[in-house]
Structures are given as structure tokens and as C-alpha cells.
Amino acid sequence: MKKKVLCVEDNTVNMLLISRIIEAEGYELIKAEDGQIALDILEELVPDIILLDINLPGIGGLELARRFKADRNINHVPLIATTAQVLSGDRERCLDAGCDDYMPKPLDIRKLRELLRSYMNNNDA
């Protein structure tokens, strides 16, 4: 069975880039354009990893991160912040909200692949 990646991303260009990377790695991509869609999806399934845009309409990424980590069913799932917020302190805010890692935008394709492989392989242990 393919490993599942939930990507919460409202930018279609970023979603397209991420979808190409995910599919090239052989994972299944589950798309959520906003936080409410992500919450609805997570009631039905538990992905192997979550890529979370921080700047989202409606429920913001940091609030979502806190909710994900407070949920016993999914708090073990690696949560990667993907954000254009790259000012001093932004990385710490993401990690403090519960994100396990942080990828600044524009996304570095090679680094994202390495990060995905690292977390997916750790899940196999």
C-alpha cells in the first residue's frame, strides 16, 4: 500500500510542484486547499506525513498545527511546515506550534525529497 502524504496548500502552483514530487517518490497525495478540508480529511484517514502551508485562508497553519498535535489519533504523524514566512523567529513559531520540521518557500525540491524520505523511512522502523 502506498504511503499517504496530506498536503494542506492553497496555492495551486505550489500544490502542483508538491504533487509532482510526491508522485515521483511513489507516494499517494491527498490535497486540502484549506484547513477545514484538512480537518475533514483527517476524520476519515491518518496520513503518513502532513505538509502544512502556514499562510492559509480561514484556519491558519499554526492553529492547525496545534490542533493536529492535540489530536491523539494523528499527533504521531510528522508535520512539516511549508511557508514563505522566513523572517527571524518564524521557524521557531512553527516548531512551537507543533511542527516537526520547517521548509521555507520557495521549496527546494531536493531538500523536500530528502525530508520526505527521511520521515517516511523512520516510519518503517
Secondary structure by P-SEA (a helix, b strand, c coil): cbbbbbbbcccaaaaaaaaaaaaaabbbbbbbccaaaaaaaaacccccccccccccccccaaaaaaaaaacccccccbbbbbccccccaaaaaaaaacccccccccccaaaaaaaaaaaaaaaac
